Amino acid sequence: MPTTSERSPTGGRPGPQPEADTSGSLRYGTGPGRWVIAATVLGSGLAALDATVVGIALPAIGRDTGAGLGTLQWVVTAYTLTLAGLLLLGGALGDRYGRRRVYSIGIVAFAGASLLCALAPNASILVAARALQGVGGALLTPGSLAILQASFVAEDRGRAIGAWSGLGGVATALGPFLGGYLITAVSWRMIFLINLPLSVVVLVLTARHVPESRDEHDVGPLDLPGAALITVGLIGLTYGLIAGAEAGWGSTQVIAPLLAGLVALTAFIAVERRAPAPMLPLGLFSSRLFTVTNLVTLLVYAALGGALFLLPIELQTVSGYSPLQSGVALLPVTFIMLLLSSRFGGLSARIGPRLPMTVGPLLVGAGMALLTRVSGGSYVSAVLPAVLVLGLGLSMTVAPLTTTVLAAAPAERAGIASAVNNGVARVAALLAVAVLPAAVGLSGDSYRDATAFNGGYTSAVLLAGALAALGGVLSGIAIRNPHTIGPADPRCRDMHCALDAPRQEAAHPTFLVATGVPASERGPV
């Protein structure tokens, strides 16, 4: 991959280079590196913050608009639908036209859609505006990780991604606190308006400090049919799953969209197999490490998506928390991830991802099992233990998982690899929000009835915890730590590790070869 010293940030046109225009050579802990991490954390944090803030706001939105549980599900899933459906396209656009450029466009689109959400006069328009928000999120989300992967030297990428995970976790956990305060003090509409000044800050930081990078070999046509098919497929499945709880699973309005969704997703796979430049290069899944890590992502994020959709409603409807109190309840996750995510990212780089990716999801599952007790006592005795265990589990899981999935793909495919992993996470949350309430008998106005909701909530978080624990078991069984070999090994002669980076010198005698060594010359990964 050419460095930005070989081209201007606008893709070849002459002009001044930004301060941190050192693509592929930034070091963790330096000034330019910190600015790039700050820009990517704030941008991706916008999307994360918005998701958690909306969860806290759901009871207030329901009261204000008279919406039932199905409509509240759509307030969440409309955003996730377009985000998941277009993430792969967003990653491909960044790889081709410049990750910084597409990232900035995504921030602008996200801010504009946030304004529409704030001004929405009813639930239907709010759902439509949330779908537009997802389009912006699909452009900015894969770009944040791809920028880190392309900007930092190979040995510092794990630490940079760990810092991104931890600081991004801060945005995720601060969302409920900030949202709760804004909802209590002003209105749920403020949770969308707050995105506007934050977006301006991100745009300024990105323009000044983020180096441009792209895949110079990506010249094929964009896979627009693939993008359309996966979006239609996800819409069909989600609509059918949400409608099933109220309309009955045998009704035409449920069966028809479910079948249409399955047909569209099947056609998507067929199109990707034949497309000259597929949005989803199926060859990525020839890496066992890439495939298994994404399966773990599916399980863990399905658990998170389902549990965190229902938890704010449980705290407010059953336990009597205010929006602000329910937001503050999750703050310990912020501090735990801030303190530990980068450290677990570094640990994973040293010992391999298998141990943290096994123990982390098991702890997440245990934390969710403890969440069944949130209505049975004080905050310290009932809520805090669950939040502490959940935060520790997420800290152990997120950074190693993210680093592993990116290292399992070639560096020039960083954008699409990031988009695939993000897409898997979003689809997992999307399906969990659509399926989990129906699976435990929650529908209609049940979220307003404390007794009815509490029973369904308890069953739902136990199911979510089982999914997360299954992700840990899968990691322990299927993930193998990368082999390490020394520079004297003949396989190192022309190899640049698993990433597009200079060969390690004598000061760094070993390096990962999980995806760099030809399959015929290595054991199972």
C-alpha positions as CSV (number, residue, x, y, z in Angstrom):
1,M,0.0,0.0,0.0
2,P,1.5,3.3,-1.0
3,T,2.1,5.8,1.8
4,T,0.4,9.2,1.8
5,S,3.8,10.7,1.0
6,E,3.3,9.3,-2.4
7,R,-0.1,10.9,-3.0
8,S,-2.1,13.8,-1.7
9,P,-5.0,13.2,0.7
10,T,-7.4,14.0,-2.1
11,G,-6.3,11.0,-4.2
12,G,-3.5,12.5,-6.4
13,R,-4.2,16.2,-6.6
14,P,-1.4,18.3,-5.2
15,G,-1.9,20.1,-2.0
16,P,-0.6,20.5,1.6
17,Q,-0.4,17.3,3.6
18,P,-2.1,17.0,7.0
19,E,0.0,17.0,10.1
20,A,-0.4,13.2,10.7
21,D,0.0,12.2,7.1
22,T,2.2,9.2,7.8
23,S,0.0,6.4,6.8
24,G,1.3,3.0,7.9
25,S,4.0,4.5,10.1
26,L,2.2,6.1,13.1
27,R,3.4,5.0,16.6
28,Y,1.1,4.5,19.6
29,G,1.8,7.1,22.2
30,T,3.0,9.8,19.9
31,G,1.2,13.1,19.2
32,P,0.0,12.2,15.7
33,G,-1.1,8.8,16.8
34,R,-3.2,10.2,19.6
35,W,-4.9,12.6,17.3
36,V,-5.9,9.8,14.9
37,I,-7.2,7.6,17.8
38,A,-9.2,10.6,19.1
39,A,-10.8,11.2,15.7
40,T,-11.7,7.6,15.2
41,V,-12.9,7.1,18.8
42,L,-15.2,10.2,18.7
43,G,-16.6,9.3,15.3
44,S,-17.4,5.6,16.0
45,G,-18.4,6.7,19.5
46,L,-21.2,8.8,18.0
47,A,-22.8,5.7,16.6
48,A,-22.3,3.7,19.8
49,L,-23.5,6.6,22.0
50,D,-26.6,7.0,19.9
51,A,-27.5,3.3,20.2
52,T,-27.3,3.2,24.0
53,V,-29.0,6.6,24.4
54,V,-31.9,5.5,22.4
55,G,-32.3,2.4,24.6
56,I,-32.7,4.6,27.7
57,A,-35.2,6.9,25.8
58,L,-37.5,4.1,24.7
59,P,-40.0,4.4,27.6
60,A,-40.2,8.2,27.1
61,I,-40.6,7.9,23.4
62,G,-43.4,5.4,23.9
63,R,-45.2,7.7,26.3
64,D,-44.8,10.7,24.0
65,T,-45.8,9.0,20.8
66,G,-48.2,6.3,22.1
67,A,-46.1,3.6,20.5
68,G,-46.4,0.0,21.4
69,L,-43.4,-2.4,21.9
70,G,-43.4,-3.3,18.2
71,T,-42.9,0.3,17.2
72,L,-40.2,0.8,19.8
73,Q,-38.4,-2.2,18.4
74,W,-38.5,-0.5,15.0
75,V,-37.0,2.7,16.5
76,V,-34.0,0.5,17.3
77,T,-34.0,-1.9,14.4
78,A,-34.6,0.7,11.6
79,Y,-31.2,2.1,12.4
80,T,-29.6,-1.3,12.7
81,L,-31.1,-2.5,9.5
82,T,-29.6,0.1,7.2
83,L,-26.4,0.1,9.2
84,A,-26.0,-3.7,8.9
85,G,-27.2,-3.8,5.3
86,L,-24.8,-1.1,4.0
87,L,-21.8,-1.7,6.3
88,L,-20.1,-3.8,3.6
89,L,-20.7,-1.2,1.0
90,G,-19.4,1.5,3.3
91,G,-16.2,-0.5,3.9
92,A,-15.7,-1.1,0.2
93,L,-16.3,2.6,-0.6
94,G,-13.6,3.6,2.0
95,D,-11.1,1.1,0.6
96,R,-11.6,2.5,-2.9
97,Y,-12.2,6.2,-2.6
98,G,-10.3,6.9,0.6
99,R,-11.1,5.9,4.2
100,R,-10.8,9.4,5.6
101,R,-13.1,10.8,2.9
102,V,-15.9,8.3,3.3
103,Y,-15.6,8.5,7.1
104,S,-16.1,12.2,6.9
105,I,-19.1,11.9,4.6
106,G,-20.6,9.4,7.0
107,I,-20.2,11.9,9.9
108,V,-22.1,14.5,7.9
109,A,-24.9,12.1,6.9
110,F,-25.2,10.9,10.5
111,A,-25.5,14.5,11.8
112,G,-28.1,15.4,9.3
113,A,-30.2,12.4,10.1
114,S,-29.9,13.1,13.8
115,L,-31.4,16.5,13.2
116,L,-34.4,14.8,11.5
117,C,-34.8,12.5,14.4
118,A,-34.9,15.4,16.9
119,L,-37.6,17.1,14.8
120,A,-39.7,14.0,14.1
121,P,-43.4,14.8,14.8
122,N,-44.5,11.2,15.3
123,A,-43.1,7.6,15.6
124,S,-43.3,6.8,11.9
125,I,-41.1,9.7,10.9
126,L,-38.7,8.9,13.7
127,V,-38.3,5.4,12.4
128,A,-37.6,6.7,8.9
129,A,-35.1,9.2,10.2
130,R,-33.4,6.4,12.3
131,A,-33.0,4.4,9.0
132,L,-31.2,7.4,7.5
133,Q,-29.0,7.6,10.6
134,G,-28.0,4.0,9.8
135,V,-26.8,5.0,6.4
136,G,-24.4,7.5,7.9
137,G,-23.3,5.0,10.5
138,A,-22.6,2.5,7.7
139,L,-20.1,4.9,6.1
140,L,-18.3,6.0,9.3
141,T,-18.3,2.8,11.4
142,P,-16.0,0.5,9.2
143,G,-13.8,3.6,8.4
144,S,-12.8,4.1,12.0
145,L,-11.1,0.7,12.4
146,A,-9.7,0.7,8.8
147,I,-8.1,4.1,9.5
148,L,-6.3,2.7,12.5
149,Q,-5.3,-0.5,10.7
150,A,-3.8,1.5,7.8
151,S,-2.2,4.3,9.8
152,F,-0.3,2.5,12.6
153,V,2.8,0.4,12.3
154,A,2.1,-3.3,12.7
155,E,3.5,-3.8,16.2
156,D,1.3,-0.9,17.5
157,R,-2.0,-1.8,15.9
158,G,-3.1,-4.1,18.7
159,R,-2.6,-1.3,21.3
160,A,-4.2,1.3,19.1
161,I,-7.3,-0.9,18.5
162,G,-7.3,-1.7,22.3
163,A,-7.4,2.0,23.1
164,W,-10.1,2.5,20.4
165,S,-12.1,-0.3,22.1
166,G,-11.7,1.1,25.6
167,L,-12.4,4.7,24.7
168,G,-15.2,3.6,22.5
169,G,-16.6,1.7,25.4
170,V,-16.6,5.0,27.3
171,A,-18.9,6.5,24.7
172,T,-21.2,3.4,24.8
173,A,-21.4,3.5,28.6
174,L,-21.7,7.3,28.9
175,G,-24.6,7.2,26.5
176,P,-27.2,6.0,29.1
177,F,-25.9,8.5,31.6
178,L,-25.9,11.5,29.2
179,G,-29.2,10.3,27.7
180,G,-30.9,9.9,31.0
181,Y,-29.9,13.4,32.1
182,L,-31.1,15.0,28.8
183,I,-34.4,13.0,28.9
184,T,-35.1,14.0,32.5
185,A,-34.0,17.6,32.2
186,V,-35.3,18.5,28.7
187,S,-36.7,15.9,26.3
188,W,-35.8,12.7,24.5
189,R,-35.3,14.9,21.4
190,M,-32.1,16.2,22.9
191,I,-30.4,12.9,22.6
192,F,-30.3,13.4,18.9
193,L,-29.4,17.1,18.9
194,I,-26.3,16.4,21.0
195,N,-24.8,14.6,18.0
196,L,-24.5,17.9,16.0
197,P,-21.7,19.7,17.9
198,L,-19.9,16.4,18.4
199,S,-20.0,15.8,14.7
200,V,-18.4,19.2,14.0
201,V,-15.5,18.3,16.4
202,V,-15.0,15.0,14.6
203,L,-14.9,16.6,11.2
204,V,-12.3,19.1,12.3
205,L,-10.1,16.5,13.9
206,T,-10.4,14.2,10.9
207,A,-9.5,17.0,8.4
208,R,-6.5,18.1,10.3
209,H,-4.9,14.9,11.6
210,V,-6.1,11.7,9.9
211,P,-4.0,10.5,6.9
212,E,-5.8,9.3,3.8
213,S,-5.4,5.7,2.8
214,R,-7.1,3.4,0.2
215,D,-6.7,0.1,-1.6
216,E,-4.9,1.2,-4.8
217,H,-5.7,-2.2,-6.4
218,D,-9.5,-1.9,-5.9
219,V,-10.7,-0.8,-9.4
220,G,-13.7,-3.1,-10.1
221,P,-17.3,-2.0,-10.2
222,L,-19.2,-1.4,-7.0
223,D,-21.4,-4.3,-5.9
224,L,-24.7,-2.3,-5.8
225,P,-26.9,-5.4,-6.4
226,G,-25.3,-7.1,-3.4
227,A,-25.9,-4.1,-1.2
228,A,-29.6,-4.0,-2.3
229,L,-30.1,-7.7,-1.8
230,I,-28.7,-7.9,1.7
231,T,-30.6,-4.8,2.8
232,V,-33.9,-6.2,1.4
233,G,-33.2,-9.6,3.0
234,L,-32.6,-8.1,6.4
235,I,-35.7,-5.9,6.2
236,G,-37.8,-8.9,5.2
237,L,-36.5,-11.1,8.1
238,T,-36.8,-8.3,10.7
239,Y,-40.3,-7.2,9.7
240,G,-41.5,-10.8,9.8
241,L,-39.9,-11.5,13.2
242,I,-41.2,-8.4,14.8
243,A,-44.7,-8.8,13.3
244,G,-44.9,-12.5,14.3
245,A,-45.5,-11.7,18.0
246,E,-48.7,-9.7,17.4
247,A,-50.0,-11.0,14.0
248,G,-49.4,-14.7,14.6
249,W,-46.6,-16.7,13.1
250,G,-48.9,-18.4,10.5
251,S,-50.3,-15.1,9.1
252,T,-49.5,-14.0,5.6
253,Q,-48.0,-10.7,6.7
254,V,-45.4,-12.7,8.7
255,I,-44.7,-15.5,6.3
256,A,-44.4,-13.4,3.2
257,P,-41.7,-11.0,4.4
258,L,-39.8,-13.9,6.0
259,L,-39.8,-15.8,2.7
260,A,-38.9,-12.7,0.8
261,G,-36.0,-12.0,3.2
262,L,-34.7,-15.6,2.9
263,V,-34.9,-15.5,-0.9
264,A,-33.0,-12.1,-1.0
265,L,-30.3,-13.4,1.3
266,T,-29.9,-16.5,-0.8
267,A,-29.7,-14.4,-3.9
268,F,-27.1,-12.2,-2.2
269,I,-24.8,-15.2,-1.6
270,A,-25.2,-16.2,-5.3
271,V,-24.5,-12.7,-6.5
272,E,-21.3,-12.5,-4.3
273,R,-20.0,-15.7,-5.7
274,R,-20.2,-14.4,-9.3
275,A,-19.6,-10.7,-8.9
276,P,-16.2,-9.4,-10.3
277,A,-15.8,-7.2,-7.3
278,P,-18.1,-8.6,-4.6
279,M,-19.1,-6.4,-1.6
280,L,-18.5,-9.5,0.5
281,P,-15.4,-11.4,-0.7
282,L,-16.4,-14.9,0.3
283,G,-12.7,-15.9,0.1
284,L,-12.2,-14.1,3.4
285,F,-14.0,-16.9,5.1
286,S,-11.5,-19.4,3.8
287,S,-9.5,-18.3,6.9
288,R,-10.7,-20.4,9.8
289,L,-9.6,-17.7,12.2
290,F,-11.7,-15.1,10.4
291,T,-14.8,-17.3,10.2
292,V,-14.6,-18.5,13.9
293,T,-14.0,-15.0,15.2
294,N,-17.1,-13.7,13.3
295,L,-19.2,-16.6,14.7
296,V,-18.1,-15.6,18.2
297,T,-19.0,-12.0,17.3
298,L,-22.5,-13.1,16.2
299,L,-23.1,-14.9,19.5
300,V,-21.7,-12.3,21.9
301,Y,-23.3,-9.3,20.2
302,A,-26.7,-11.0,19.9
303,A,-26.6,-11.5,23.6
304,L,-25.6,-7.8,24.2
305,G,-28.2,-6.5,21.7
306,G,-31.1,-8.4,23.2
307,A,-30.2,-7.8,26.9
308,L,-29.4,-4.1,26.5
309,F,-32.6,-3.5,24.6
310,L,-34.7,-4.8,27.6
311,L,-32.5,-3.7,30.5
312,P,-33.4,0.0,30.5
313,I,-37.1,-0.8,30.3
314,E,-36.7,-3.2,33.2
315,L,-34.9,-0.6,35.3
316,Q,-37.5,2.1,34.7
317,T,-40.7,0.1,34.5
318,V,-40.0,-2.6,37.2
319,S,-37.4,-1.2,39.5
320,G,-38.7,2.4,39.4
321,Y,-35.5,4.0,38.2
322,S,-35.6,7.4,36.5
323,P,-34.0,7.7,33.0
324,L,-31.0,9.3,34.7
325,Q,-30.7,6.7,37.3
326,S,-30.9,3.9,34.8
327,G,-28.1,5.5,32.8
328,V,-25.9,6.0,35.8
329,A,-26.4,2.3,36.7
330,L,-24.2,1.3,33.8
331,L,-21.4,3.7,34.4
332,P,-19.0,1.1,36.0
333,V,-18.8,-0.5,32.6
334,T,-17.3,2.7,31.3
335,F,-14.5,2.8,33.8
336,I,-13.7,-0.9,33.6
337,M,-13.4,-0.8,29.8
338,L,-11.4,2.4,29.9
339,L,-8.9,0.9,32.3
340,L,-8.6,-2.6,30.9
341,S,-9.5,-2.8,27.2
342,S,-6.1,-1.6,26.0
343,R,-4.3,-3.9,28.4
344,F,-6.2,-6.9,27.2
345,G,-5.5,-5.9,23.6
346,G,-1.8,-5.9,24.5
347,L,-2.1,-9.2,26.4
348,S,-3.8,-10.8,23.4
349,A,-0.9,-9.7,21.2
350,R,1.5,-11.4,23.5
351,I,-0.2,-14.7,24.4
352,G,-2.6,-15.0,21.5
353,P,-6.4,-14.4,21.5
354,R,-7.7,-17.8,22.6
355,L,-7.6,-17.3,26.3
356,P,-9.2,-13.8,26.5
357,M,-11.8,-14.7,23.9
358,T,-12.7,-17.8,25.8
359,V,-12.9,-16.3,29.3
360,G,-14.3,-12.9,28.2
361,P,-17.6,-14.2,26.7
362,L,-18.1,-16.6,29.7
363,L,-17.8,-13.6,32.0
364,V,-20.3,-11.7,29.8
365,G,-22.7,-14.6,30.1
366,A,-22.3,-14.6,33.9
367,G,-22.9,-10.9,34.1
368,M,-26.1,-11.3,32.2
369,A,-27.2,-14.1,34.5
370,L,-26.7,-11.7,37.4
371,L,-28.8,-9.1,35.6
372,T,-31.9,-11.2,36.5
373,R,-31.5,-9.8,40.0
374,V,-31.7,-6.1,39.2
375,S,-35.2,-5.7,40.6
376,G,-34.6,-7.7,43.7
377,G,-32.7,-5.2,45.9
378,S,-30.6,-2.1,46.1
379,Y,-28.3,-0.9,43.4
380,V,-25.1,-2.1,45.3
381,S,-26.5,-5.5,46.0
382,A,-28.5,-6.2,42.9
383,V,-27.2,-4.2,39.9
384,L,-23.5,-3.4,40.6
385,P,-22.2,-7.0,40.8
386,A,-23.8,-7.7,37.4
387,V,-22.4,-4.6,35.8
388,L,-18.9,-5.2,37.2
389,V,-18.8,-8.8,35.8
390,L,-20.2,-7.6,32.5
391,G,-17.7,-4.8,32.2
392,L,-14.8,-7.2,32.9
393,G,-16.0,-9.7,30.4
394,L,-16.4,-7.1,27.6
395,S,-13.0,-5.7,28.3
396,M,-11.5,-9.1,27.9
397,T,-13.5,-9.8,24.7
398,V,-13.8,-6.7,22.5
399,A,-10.1,-5.7,21.8
400,P,-8.8,-9.3,21.2
401,L,-11.8,-10.1,19.0
402,T,-11.4,-7.0,16.9
403,T,-7.6,-7.3,16.6
404,T,-8.0,-11.0,15.6
405,V,-10.5,-10.5,12.9
406,L,-8.5,-7.7,11.3
407,A,-5.2,-9.7,11.5
408,A,-6.9,-12.6,9.8
409,A,-7.5,-10.5,6.6
410,P,-4.9,-8.9,4.3
411,A,-4.2,-5.3,5.2
412,E,-5.5,-4.0,1.9
413,R,-8.9,-5.5,2.8
414,A,-8.9,-3.8,6.2
415,G,-12.0,-1.8,5.4
416,I,-14.1,-4.7,4.1
417,A,-12.9,-7.0,7.0
418,S,-13.9,-4.3,9.5
419,A,-17.2,-3.9,7.7
420,V,-17.9,-7.7,7.8
421,N,-17.2,-7.9,11.5
422,N,-19.2,-4.8,12.2
423,G,-22.0,-6.1,10.0
424,V,-22.1,-9.4,11.8
425,A,-22.3,-7.6,15.2
426,R,-25.1,-5.4,13.9
427,V,-27.1,-8.2,12.4
428,A,-26.7,-10.2,15.6
429,A,-28.1,-7.3,17.6
430,L,-30.8,-6.7,15.0
431,L,-32.1,-10.3,15.1
432,A,-31.9,-10.4,18.9
433,V,-34.0,-7.3,19.3
434,A,-36.5,-8.7,16.8
435,V,-36.6,-12.3,18.2
436,L,-35.9,-12.2,21.9
437,P,-39.0,-10.3,23.1
438,A,-41.3,-12.5,21.1
439,A,-39.5,-15.6,22.3
440,V,-40.3,-14.8,25.9
441,G,-43.9,-13.5,25.3
442,L,-43.3,-9.7,25.3
443,S,-45.4,-7.7,22.8
444,G,-47.8,-4.8,22.5
445,D,-48.1,-2.7,25.7
446,S,-46.4,-5.3,28.0
447,Y,-43.5,-3.0,28.6
448,R,-45.9,-0.8,30.6
449,D,-46.9,-3.6,32.9
450,A,-44.2,-4.3,35.5
451,T,-45.3,-7.8,36.5
452,A,-45.7,-9.0,32.9
453,F,-42.5,-7.4,31.7
454,N,-40.4,-8.7,34.6
455,G,-41.1,-12.3,33.9
456,G,-40.3,-12.0,30.2
457,Y,-37.1,-10.0,31.0
458,T,-35.8,-12.6,33.3
459,S,-36.1,-15.4,30.7
460,A,-34.7,-13.1,28.0
461,V,-31.5,-12.2,29.8
462,L,-30.9,-15.8,30.8
463,L,-31.1,-16.8,27.1
464,A,-28.8,-13.9,26.2
465,G,-26.3,-15.0,28.8
466,A,-26.4,-18.6,27.4
467,L,-25.6,-17.2,23.9
468,A,-22.6,-15.2,25.2
469,A,-21.3,-18.2,27.1
470,L,-21.6,-20.3,23.9
471,G,-19.4,-17.8,22.2
472,G,-16.7,-18.4,24.9
473,V,-17.0,-22.2,24.5
474,L,-16.7,-21.8,20.7
475,S,-13.5,-19.7,21.1
476,G,-11.9,-22.3,23.4
477,I,-12.7,-25.1,21.0
478,A,-12.0,-23.5,17.6
479,I,-9.6,-20.6,18.0
480,R,-5.9,-21.5,17.9
481,N,-3.2,-19.0,18.8
482,P,-1.0,-18.0,15.9
483,H,2.3,-19.8,15.4
484,T,5.4,-17.8,16.0
485,I,8.6,-18.4,14.0
486,G,11.9,-16.7,14.0
487,P,13.6,-14.7,11.2
488,A,15.9,-17.7,10.4
489,D,12.9,-19.7,9.2
490,P,12.9,-19.9,5.4
491,R,9.2,-19.1,5.3
492,C,10.1,-15.5,6.6
493,R,12.2,-14.7,3.6
494,D,9.6,-12.7,1.7
495,M,6.8,-12.5,4.3
496,H,5.6,-9.4,5.9
497,C,3.6,-11.0,8.7
498,A,-0.2,-11.2,8.6
499,L,-0.3,-7.4,7.9
500,D,0.9,-5.1,5.2
501,A,3.9,-3.9,7.2
502,P,7.8,-4.0,7.0
503,R,9.4,-7.3,8.0
504,Q,10.4,-7.4,11.7
505,E,14.1,-6.7,12.4
506,A,16.4,-8.5,14.9
507,A,15.0,-6.3,17.7
508,H,11.6,-8.1,17.2
509,P,12.6,-11.8,16.7
510,T,9.1,-13.3,16.5
511,F,5.9,-12.3,14.8
512,L,2.5,-13.6,14.0
513,V,2.0,-15.7,10.9
514,A,-1.5,-16.9,11.4
515,T,-2.6,-15.7,7.9
516,G,0.7,-15.0,6.2
517,V,2.1,-18.5,5.8
518,P,0.6,-20.5,3.0
519,A,-1.9,-23.1,4.2
520,S,0.3,-25.9,2.8
521,E,3.2,-24.8,5.1
522,R,1.4,-24.4,8.4
523,G,-0.7,-26.4,10.8
524,P,-4.3,-25.6,11.9
525,V,-4.9,-21.9,12.8
